[in-house]
Amino acid sequence: MLIHVNQASPFLAGLAVAAAALAGRYGIQAWQAFKARPPTPRIRKFYDGGFQPTMTKREAALILGLR
C-alpha cells in the first residue's frame, strides 16, 4: 500500500489533533485530581538551638509553640 504525500498530510494532521485532544483531556483530569486532594499541613521550622539541662519557661514555650 503506497500513500502519497497529498494523502498523508490530512491523516497526520488528524493524528496530531487527536493526540492534542487526548493530552488535554488527561491534563484536565490530572488537574482536577490535584485540586481535590486533601490539604497537606505546612512544614513548621523547629527550634535550631540546644536546650539547658533543666527546662526553662522559654524552652517549654518553644516546644509547645507558644509565645
RONUTOR-236294 format. One record per residue (C-alpha): residue number from 1; residue in three letters; x, y, z. Coordinates in pm, whole numbers, plus 50000, padded with zeros to 5 digits. Example, Ala and Ser with C-alpha at 12.3 -4.5 7.8 and 13.67 -1.06 7.14 Angstrom:
BEGIN
+-----+------+-------+-------+-------+
: pos : code :    px :    py :    pz :
+-----+------+-------+-------+-------+
:   1 :  ALA : 51230 : 49550 : 50780 :
:   2 :  SER : 51367 : 49894 : 50714 :
+-----+------+-------+-------+-------+
REM end
This chain:
BEGIN
+-----+------+-------+-------+-------+
: pos : code :    px :    py :    pz :
+-----+------+-------+-------+-------+
:   1 :  MET : 50000 : 50000 : 50000 :
:   2 :  LEU : 50153 : 50324 : 49887 :
:   3 :  ILE : 50037 : 50655 : 50034 :
:   4 :  HIS : 50118 : 50974 : 49853 :
:   5 :  VAL : 50227 : 51288 : 50034 :
:   6 :  ASN : 49899 : 51460 : 49939 :
:   7 :  GLN : 49703 : 51185 : 50113 :
:   8 :  ALA : 49928 : 51159 : 50420 :
:   9 :  SER : 49907 : 51525 : 50522 :
:  10 :  PRO : 49540 : 51524 : 50632 :
:  11 :  PHE : 49595 : 51191 : 50808 :
:  12 :  LEU : 49892 : 51325 : 51004 :
:  13 :  ALA : 49702 : 51643 : 51088 :
:  14 :  GLY : 49413 : 51431 : 51220 :
:  15 :  LEU : 49650 : 51228 : 51433 :
:  16 :  ALA : 49803 : 51546 : 51575 :
:  17 :  VAL : 49459 : 51686 : 51662 :
:  18 :  ALA : 49356 : 51357 : 51827 :
:  19 :  ALA : 49678 : 51344 : 52028 :
:  20 :  ALA : 49632 : 51704 : 52143 :
:  21 :  ALA : 49272 : 51633 : 52245 :
:  22 :  LEU : 49371 : 51327 : 52449 :
:  23 :  ALA : 49657 : 51513 : 52614 :
:  24 :  GLY : 49422 : 51796 : 52706 :
:  25 :  ARG : 49166 : 51554 : 52846 :
:  26 :  TYR : 49419 : 51378 : 53068 :
:  27 :  GLY : 49567 : 51712 : 53172 :
:  28 :  ILE : 49226 : 51835 : 53288 :
:  29 :  GLN : 49163 : 51511 : 53478 :
:  30 :  ALA : 49503 : 51535 : 53648 :
:  31 :  TRP : 49440 : 51899 : 53746 :
:  32 :  GLN : 49100 : 51813 : 53896 :
:  33 :  ALA : 49254 : 51525 : 54092 :
:  34 :  PHE : 49530 : 51759 : 54214 :
:  35 :  LYS : 49275 : 52017 : 54334 :
:  36 :  ALA : 49061 : 51751 : 54507 :
:  37 :  ARG : 49343 : 51606 : 54720 :
:  38 :  PRO : 49337 : 51681 : 55092 :
:  39 :  PRO : 49548 : 51976 : 55203 :
:  40 :  THR : 49885 : 51889 : 55346 :
:  41 :  PRO : 49999 : 52062 : 55663 :
:  42 :  ARG : 50265 : 52327 : 55627 :
:  43 :  ILE : 50609 : 52222 : 55741 :
:  44 :  ARG : 50700 : 52410 : 56056 :
:  45 :  LYS : 51058 : 52502 : 56128 :
:  46 :  PHE : 51186 : 52355 : 56451 :
:  47 :  TYR : 51400 : 52528 : 56710 :
:  48 :  ASP : 51763 : 52512 : 56595 :
:  49 :  GLY : 51936 : 52575 : 56928 :
:  50 :  GLY : 52008 : 52333 : 57208 :
:  51 :  PHE : 51834 : 52313 : 57544 :
:  52 :  GLN : 51957 : 52369 : 57900 :
:  53 :  PRO : 51993 : 52075 : 58144 :
:  54 :  THR : 51683 : 52196 : 58331 :
:  55 :  MET : 51389 : 52316 : 58126 :
:  56 :  THR : 51304 : 52685 : 58150 :
:  57 :  LYS : 50972 : 52853 : 58075 :
:  58 :  ARG : 51118 : 52981 : 57748 :
:  59 :  GLU : 51218 : 52630 : 57636 :
:  60 :  ALA : 50878 : 52492 : 57731 :
:  61 :  ALA : 50711 : 52766 : 57528 :
:  62 :  LEU : 50933 : 52683 : 57229 :
:  63 :  ILE : 50844 : 52313 : 57249 :
:  64 :  LEU : 50471 : 52384 : 57281 :
:  65 :  GLY : 50476 : 52651 : 57009 :
:  66 :  LEU : 50359 : 52927 : 57243 :
:  67 :  ARG : 50476 : 53286 : 57257 :
+-----+------+-------+-------+-------+
REM end
